[in-house]
């Protein structure tokens, strides 16, 4: 009987393709938009990913890593004096304008790290050596900045587009900045490339103000829980201390609560659900209406309502699985293009396709329910009517 149900479904090519297209489009819309949303949210805490530290100490009123409420220079020493802290180091972060060799200006995100410990330094170097930052007037740019800051530079042998090379020079606040390294980094939510230098040199590059230090990076003594040490830092210094996961979560929630990003993407996902339910429900109900005589014949031959409902459920879930698979396949193609072009951001945790699959199954069950109600009320005598 169930094989017959599938033959009935696949035999009606028009309805079958309409169901597949509707569920494929709905799956694509939900997975793709959710992936872009997650990718965009992952950019919000890019600084935490690029400057790894077990504990981040900030101003007491700060909630996210892209904000800047400067601390006093002595705060790094206060954090270091807390019991359970193995080390602490200052960190500077600010947006500046870089003047290129052709006179144009580009926005950058300047990061100043401690020259002694290199706490917060990039972990993956593509070219150059991190120790070269100790040389005068030196910086390290990320892989995005290698292309973004290269406008106006001449092409080198074999290059299809200009790129920043080791030894190239640009200006920050009328100070020379010589590139001694290229690093791998996560793209910033603000869209500016990261430029790393030492903390003291960053203070020279940046416009002066009374307080300059952006964060204090710290680590617990071996064996101590970072969350426990962070709470101790808060009690003894009056500052706010986050573990790395806590700071990521706080940053994400700040953007969720204070921007329209979740509403924009959430609306698109909801539209995907509505479109899927409308197309699948209407098409499947029409399919059932056109096959009422066949279903009535089966019912007249003694097939139970339960088995007929099972046949409808099998038909609905079959197109749901196929539609979801095609939608996921198209999304993977979009993700591949995004990875090559590095935009729009795309990140797809396993919970997203699983959740979308559950939603698609719900849509299919809704569509099947419309047919089940009709079949349950079906009079077998319909087969004997003209």
N, C-alpha and C positions, 0 to 999 in steps of 0.2 A: 504493500500500500504506500509505503513511504517512497519507494522508487517511482511509483506512479505519480506521486505528488511532485517530485522533482522533474519528471518528464512533462507534466502539465506546465510547470513554471518555465522551464527552458524552451518549451515549444512555442510559447507566446513571446516571440522575439521583441516586439514593440514594448510590451509592459516590462519584460525582463530588463531590457536595456535602460528604460526609464528609471526603474528602481535602482539599478546599479549606478547610473549617472548621478541620481539625487543623493545617494548615500556616499558616493565617492567625493562629490563636491562638499558635502557636509563634513566628512572626515578630514578632507584637506584643509578646509577653513578652520576647523577647531584645532587640529594638530599644528598647522603652520603658524597661526596667530598665537597659540600658547607657546610655541617654540621661540618666536620673536620676542614675546613678552618676557620669557625666562632669560633670553639672551640679553635683553635690555637691562633687566634687573641685575644680571651678573656683571654688567659694565659699571653699575653704581658702586660696587665695592672693589673695583679694579685696583685701587691703591693698596688695599689690604692684601690682595693676591700678589702684587708686585713688590711689596715691602713687608716680607714675612716677619712676624714677631709674635711670641706667645701672648703678650699682654700689651695693650695700647692704653696709655694714660692721656686723658684729654681734659679740657675745661669742664667744670661741673655742669654747664648748661648745653654741652654739645651732644648731639644724637647721631650724627652721621659723618663719615670720613671725608666727604667733599666740602664740608663746612670748615671755616677757619676762625677759631677763637684762640689767639696766641697765648702761650704760657710764659711765665718768667723763667730765665735761664737757671735759676736756683731750684726749680721744680724737679729737674733731673736728679740733682743731688738728694732732694727730699725723698724721692721715690727709691733711690738706691739705698737709703738708710733704713727702709722698712724691712723688718725681719722676714726672711723668706725670699727676698729678691736677690738673684745671683748677679745681675748686671742691669744697667739702664743706660740709654743713649738718647741724645736729642735728635729730632727729625724736623726738617723744614719742608713745607709744601706750599706752593703758591703758583698762580697763573701769571705768566709774564709774556712780553712781546719779544720775539727774537728777530733781530735785523739781519737779513741775509746779504750775501755778497753783492747782489744786484740792487740792493736798497729796499726790497720789499720786506714786509713784516709778517710773521706767522705767530699764532698763539701757541705757547708751550706750557707744560706743567713741570715746573722746576722742583726737583727733590734734592734736599741737602742731607747727606748721611754722615754719621760720625766717622772721621778719618782714621781713628784708632781701631775700632771694632768692626767697621763696615756693617753695622747693624742696619737692616733695611735695604741692603744692596741687592741689585738684581741677581737672581740665582742662575740664569742661563745666559752666558755670553756667546754671541755669534761671532764676534771679531774683537780683538784686543784683549786687554787684561785689566781686571778690576783695580789692581794695585797702581795702575798708571794714573788713577785719580789723584794720587798724592803729588803728581807733577804740577807745576804752576799753570793756572788758567785752563784746566782740562775738564771735559765733560764726557759723559756717555749718553748716547741717544738710543731710543728703542727702535725696533724694526719698522714701526709705523713712521717715526720721525725720519728714518733713513730716506724714505720716499717723500714725505711731506715737506721736509726742509731742503730738498734738493733742487727746487725750482730756481732756475737761473744758473745752475752749475753746468759746465760743459760735459758732453758725453765722453766716456772713456772707451777704449778699444773693446768692441764686442757688446757694448751696452745698447739696449733698445730704448732705455729711458735713464735719465740722470739719477744718481743716487749719492747720498752723503758717503764720503770715504774717510778712512782714518787720516787725520792731518788737516781736514777741512776746518775752516774757521767761520764763525758767525759772531754776532755781538749780542750781549745781554746787558741792557742798561748802560750802554757805552763802554762795556768791558769785554775784552776778547774772550771767546770760548772756543777752545780747540778740541776737536773730537778725537778721543783716544780709544773708543770702544763702541760696539753696537751690541745691544742686548735684546733678548726676547721678553715681551711684556704683554699683559692683557690690555686691550683697548680701554681708554677712559670714557666714562659716560659724558664728559664734557667735550669730547672729540679732539682734544689736544694731545700731541705726543709727549711722552715722558722724557725729560732730560735730567740725568743724575750728575751730581757733583758732591763735593764735601760740604759739610754743614757750614764751616767758616766761610768758604767761598760763596755759598748760596746767599749768606747774609750780605756779601759785597755786591752780588748781582741784583738782589731785590731792593726796592725802595725802602729806606730805613724807617722804622717806627719804634715806639718805646718797648714793646714786647714782640719778639720775632719767632720764638720756638713754637711750632705747630702741635707737635705731639712728643710724648716720651715713650720710647719703646723699651720694654723690659722683659725679663725672663725669670721664672721661679727657680729656686735652688732645686737640684735634681731630687726627684722623689716627692716634691710638693705639688699639690693640685693648683694649676694656674687660676682657676676660679676662686679658690680660697685665698690665694695671695692677692688677687685683684680686689676682693672685698676688704682685705686688710689695708691695702693701699688707700682705698676710699676712706676708711675710718681714720687713718692717721694723717692723711694729707688734705682731705676735703675736696680732692679732685675726683673725677670719674674714671674708673678703670674697667676695661673690657677685655675679655679673652677674645681671641681671633674669631671664633664662631659667634660670640655675642655681638661683636662689633658689626659683622656682616648682617646678622639678623636685624640689628637696630637700624642700620643703613637702609636695608630693603623696606622695612616698615615705615621709615620716614618718607620715602618716595611713594609708597602706597597710600599713606594718609595725606600727603601734602601736594600730590600732583594728580593730574587727570589720566595718567597712563593706564592704571587698572580699569577704569571705566571705559576707556576707548577700546582696549583689547577685549575686555569682558563683553562689551556690546556686540562685537564681531562674533565672538564664540556663541553667544546666545542666539544671534541671527543664524548661525550655522545649525544650531539645534532646531530652531523653528523651521528653517528651510527643509531640513532633513525630515522632520515630522510631517510637514505639509505635503511634500512630494511623495514620500514613501507611503504615508497614510492614504492619500487620495488614489495613488496608482494601485496600491495593493487592494484597496476596497473595490476599485473598478475591475481589477483582475478577478476578484471573488464573484462579483455580480455577473461577469461574463461566463463564469464556470458554474453558476448555480445549478444548471440542469445536470451537469456531470456529478456534482456533489450530491444533488438530490437522488440521482440514480444509485450512487454508492450507499446512501442512507436507506433507500428503498430495499436494497439487497442485504441490509442488516448491519451495515457499518455503524458503529456507535458514534455518538457525538464526541466522545473523548478522543477516539482515533482520528476523526475528521479535524478536530481542533489541533491534534498533534501534527497532522499533515500541513495545516496552515502555518503552524509555528515553525516547522522545518523549512518550509518555503521562505518564510520571512527571515529567519536566522541565516539561511544560506546566502541570500542576497546581501545581508548585513555583513557577514564575514568577508565576502568577496569585495563589497564596496569599501569596507574599512581597509582591506589589504591594498586595494588600488590607491586609496587616499594616502595611506602611509608611504606607498612607493613614490607617488608624486611629491610628497613632502621631502623624502630623502633626496630627490633630484634638486629641489629648492635649497635644501641644506648644503648640498655639494657646491652649487653655484655661490651660495653665501660664503662658504669657506674659502673659495677661490678669490672672490672679490672682497672678502673681509667685511662685508656689510650687505644687508642689515644683520645685526647680531642674531645668532641662532644658537640656542642651547636647549636640548631636549632631554630632561631627566626621564627615567623609565616610568615614573608615575603618570606622565602626561599621556603617552599612547595607551596605557592601561586604562586611565580614566575615560579617554575618548572611546575606547572599545566598549566599555560598560555603557556609555551614553548611546552609542550606536545600537547596542543590543536592546536598550530601553526603547529606542525609536522603533526598532523592528517589532518588539513586543506590543507597542502601541498600535502599529499598523496591523499586526496579526489580530489584536483584540477587536478591531473594527470588523474584520472578517468573521471572527469567531462568534460575535454577537449575531451576525446575519445567518450564519450556518446553524447556530443553536435554535433559531426560530424557523428554520427552513422546514417546509412541509414536503415530505417525500413525494406527494402526489403531483408535484410540479412537473415531473417527468412525463406525466400522462396528459398534460395540457398542451394545446397547440401553440 
